[in-house]
Amino acid sequence: MNKKNKDSIRIVGYVGGFLLLGMLLFYFTRKEEQSIEDELGTCATPEQAYQETQKALNLLSTNINSGIESAQHIKEYETTKNKVFKKVK
């Protein structure tokens, strides 16, 4: 074999090795993600599911209420701005 053929074989070997490494890495990381996804959303008892639902809804309510409070501040700002800068028709 000449030098060009040896270099080609070496390059193909490196590329194949990297592809194999990438596929193995993808396989094992995907397997871990699937096991984590399988554990999500499961509760041992209906009471536990109810409590978790209550927690989630309470968190949602808190966030919505803070958004409503922010919107009220914006409305107050808009009212004050309109009083200061009377709209010219």
N, C-alpha and C positions, 0 to 999 in steps of 0.2 A: 504494500500500500504506500502511496505517496503521502506527502505532508498534507495536501489539500483534503484527501479522503479522511485522514485521521482527525483533522480539525472539524470536518463536517460531522463525523461520528461523535466527537466530543460535545459539540454544540447540541446535537440531537439528544444526547444523554442528559445534558444539563436541563434542556427544555422539558424533557420527559420527567425528570426528577422534580422540577418545580411544579409541573402540572399535578403529579402524584401528591406532592406535599400540599398543594392548594386544595385538591379534592378531599384529602383526609381532614384537613383543617375545617373545611366547609361541613363535612359529614359530622364531625364531633361537636362543633358549635351548634349545628342545627338540632342535634340530638338533645343537647342540654336545654335549648329553647323549648323544645316540645315537652320535655318533662316539667318545665316550669309552667307552661301553658296548661298542662293537664291538671295542675294543682290549683289553678285560679278558679274562683267561682264555686268552690265546693265547700259545703258546711256539713258537719256531722249530724246536726239535729235541726229540725225546723225552727226551734227557738233561737239557735245560734244564727241561722239565716235571717230571721226577723230582726235580731239585734244588729247584725251587720248592715241590713237594709236601712234600719233607723239611723245608724251612724252616717251612712252615705247620704241619705236624704237631709239630715241635719247639716252636713257639710255643704251640700248644694244650696240649702236655704240660707245659710250664713253668707255664702258668696253672692247669691242673688240679692239679698238684703243690702250688702255693701255696695253693690252696683246701683241699686235704687237710690241709696243715700247719695252716691256720687252724682247721679242724674238730678237729684233735687238741688244740689249745690250749683250745678250748671244752670238750672232753671232760675235760681236766685240771682246768679251772675247775669244772666240774660235780661232779667227784669230790671236790675240795677243799671245795667248798660243802656237799656232803652230809656230809662228815666233821665240819665245823664246826657245821652246823645239822642235827643228826640228826633224821630224819623221825619225827614222832610218829604212831603208828598207832592 
